[in-house]
Amino acid sequence: LISLFFALYYPLGYALGAKTLTLVALMLPTLVFSSVYCSLRGYLWGKEKFFAVSIVEVIEQVSRIGICVALFLFGFNKLNSVAISLSTGSLISAVACFIFFFVYNLFRFIFHKIS
């Protein structure tokens, strides 16, 4: 999907406009980060680690709001700030979910070896 977007960049730019294409390009990394995040979140949800999933959700929302407000304060374009905060919030949530996933499996591996 991402490669298709870049292959059709100029025809889409002509049809949709440069501003729309910029926003879509800024939000494209969210596809990758969200797919990783959703897979790991589903795993944790299936293992009944609801607290970890809730903490990741809070981290994601706080990071999105914080990044967006910081970009507003630095004078960035409002639309681009929202798109950038969406992508970086997704990255941060994917990393946080990966950390919870790794820690859960590490402890499970250690305690499985002990018993």
Order of alpha helices (4+ residues) and beta strands (2+ residues): alpha-alpha-alpha-alpha-alpha-alpha
